[in-house]
Amino acid sequence: MDMNPPLPGTAEQNFIDELTRAHRIIDQLMQTSRDVIGLIHRLTENPSADDLTTADQLTNEFEAALYQGGIPPGLVPSLAYMLAHNVIRGIRMVLTRQGESIVVYFLCKTVKAHYDLGQMIVSGFMHAVFDAAIQSVARTTVDVYVRADEFNLKLLCLSSPQRKGLSTEPR
């Protein structure tokens, strides 16, 4: 995420710390709560259009855990929604750290999950989530970006047949 204007160093580190703590809370919940495990199983094993209620239930479970875990209330709704959305699609936030700004690493379990992550970035979903989260901490705007050509090349590499070379050079 590139922020304009940037957060002061301590505010940026505090935001990173809260994202990391939220990630740990949700990971723990997904391992220990039978209700959450059941919801995730239902959503990932049999996805359908009528599962919006189940997705809302998962988001509510995530929100409750984040509130109970002491995550600042302004961060909770957007983070719970994003994390639930990602879990359903096989995307996991694995690391948040300070780079030139804030760098959030996601692990995609499938090529489709990688594609879905790209769609969330291109559609503005990630921008909206992180903008809301950062707005709750400091008055600034957020730019979330991925270079489309890099993303498309990585997706192409992941989806090409194994043991087949993939050249980026023109023929």
C-alpha positions in Angstrom: 0.0 0.0 0.0 1.3 3.4 -0.9 -0.2 6.1 1.3 -0.5 9.7 0.5 0.5 11.4 2.7 2.4 8.7 4.5 1.6 7.8 8.0 4.2 8.8 10.6 6.6 5.9 11.3 5.0 4.9 14.6 1.5 5.1 13.3 2.6 2.9 10.3 4.2 0.4 12.7 1.1 0.4 14.9 -1.1 -0.3 11.9 1.2 -3.2 10.9 1.1 -4.6 14.4 -2.7 -4.5 14.5 -3.0 -6.2 11.1 -0.6 -8.9 12.4 -2.5 -9.3 15.6 -5.8 -9.6 13.7 -4.3 -12.2 11.4 -3.3 -14.3 14.5 -6.7 -13.9 16.1 -8.4 -15.2 13.0 -5.9 -18.0 12.5 -6.6 -19.2 16.1 -10.3 -18.9 15.6 -10.2 -21.0 12.4 -8.4 -23.7 14.3 -10.5 -23.8 17.4 -14.0 -22.7 16.7 -16.3 -25.6 15.6 -18.8 -23.0 14.3 -16.2 -21.2 12.2 -14.7 -24.5 10.9 -18.2 -25.6 9.9 -19.0 -22.3 8.1 -15.7 -22.4 6.2 -16.2 -26.0 5.3 -19.7 -25.2 4.0 -18.5 -22.2 2.0 -15.5 -23.9 0.4 -16.9 -27.3 -0.2 -20.2 -26.3 -1.7 -20.1 -22.6 -2.9 -23.3 -21.4 -4.3 -25.2 -18.1 -4.7 -27.4 -18.8 -1.7 -24.4 -18.9 0.6 -24.4 -15.2 1.2 -26.0 -15.8 4.6 -23.2 -18.2 5.5 -20.6 -15.7 4.4 -22.2 -13.0 6.5 -22.2 -15.4 9.5 -18.5 -16.0 9.0 -17.8 -12.3 8.8 -19.8 -11.8 12.0 -17.8 -14.5 13.8 -14.6 -12.8 12.6 -15.8 -9.5 13.8 -16.7 -10.8 17.3 -13.3 -12.4 17.6 -11.5 -9.3 16.5 -13.5 -7.1 19.0 -12.9 -9.6 21.7 -9.2 -9.7 20.9 -8.9 -5.9 21.4 -8.4 -4.9 17.8 -9.4 -1.1 17.5 -13.1 -0.9 16.7 -12.5 1.2 13.6 -10.4 -1.5 12.0 -12.7 -4.5 12.8 -15.5 -4.3 10.2 -13.3 -3.8 7.1 -10.7 -6.4 8.3 -13.3 -9.0 9.2 -15.0 -8.6 5.9 -11.7 -8.9 3.9 -10.4 -11.8 5.9 -13.7 -13.7 5.6 -13.8 -12.9 1.9 -10.3 -14.2 1.5 -10.7 -17.4 3.5 -13.7 -18.4 1.3 -11.5 -17.9 -1.8 -8.4 -19.7 -0.5 -6.4 -16.5 0.0 -4.5 -16.0 3.2 -2.9 -12.8 4.6 0.5 -14.2 5.8 2.7 -11.3 6.6 2.5 -7.5 7.0 5.7 -5.5 7.2 7.1 -2.0 6.6 8.8 -1.4 3.3 8.7 1.9 1.5 5.2 2.0 2.9 3.2 -1.0 4.2 3.6 -4.3 2.4 1.0 -7.0 2.8 1.8 -10.5 1.6 -1.0 -12.8 0.5 -0.8 -16.6 -0.1 -3.1 -17.9 -2.8 -3.8 -21.7 -2.6 -4.8 -22.0 -6.2 -4.5 -20.2 -9.5 -8.1 -19.2 -9.2 -7.4 -17.7 -5.8 -4.5 -15.7 -7.4 -6.9 -14.6 -10.1 -9.5 -13.6 -7.5 -6.9 -11.6 -5.6 -6.1 -9.8 -8.8 -9.8 -9.0 -9.3 -10.1 -7.7 -5.7 -7.2 -5.4 -6.4 -8.4 -4.2 -9.9 -12.0 -3.8 -8.8 -11.0 -1.5 -5.9 -12.1 -3.9 -3.2 -8.7 -4.0 -1.5 -8.4 -0.2 -1.8 -11.8 0.2 -0.1 -10.9 -2.2 2.7 -7.5 -0.8 3.5 -8.7 2.8 3.0 -11.4 2.2 5.6 -8.9 0.5 8.0 -6.3 3.3 7.7 -9.0 6.0 7.9 -9.9 4.6 11.3 -6.3 5.1 12.4 -5.2 8.3 10.7 -6.5 10.9 8.3 -4.8 9.9 5.0 -5.7 8.3 1.7 -4.4 5.0 0.5 -3.3 3.8 -2.9 -3.2 0.0 -3.3 -1.5 -1.0 -6.5 -0.1 -4.0 -8.4 1.3 -3.6 -11.8 -1.1 -5.3 -14.1 1.6 -6.6 -16.5 3.5 -8.2 -13.5 0.3 -9.8 -12.1 -0.8 -11.1 -15.5 2.7 -12.6 -16.2 2.7 -14.3 -12.8 -0.8 -15.7 -13.4 0.3 -16.9 -16.8 3.4 -18.7 -15.4 1.3 -20.4 -12.7 -1.3 -21.6 -15.2 1.1 -22.8 -17.9 1.7 -26.6 -18.1 4.4 -28.0 -15.9 7.8 -28.6 -17.4 7.0 -26.2 -20.3 9.2 -23.2 -20.6 7.5 -19.8 -20.6 9.4 -17.1 -22.4 8.8 -13.4 -21.9 10.9 -12.7 -24.9 9.1 -11.9 -28.2 9.4 -14.6 -30.8 
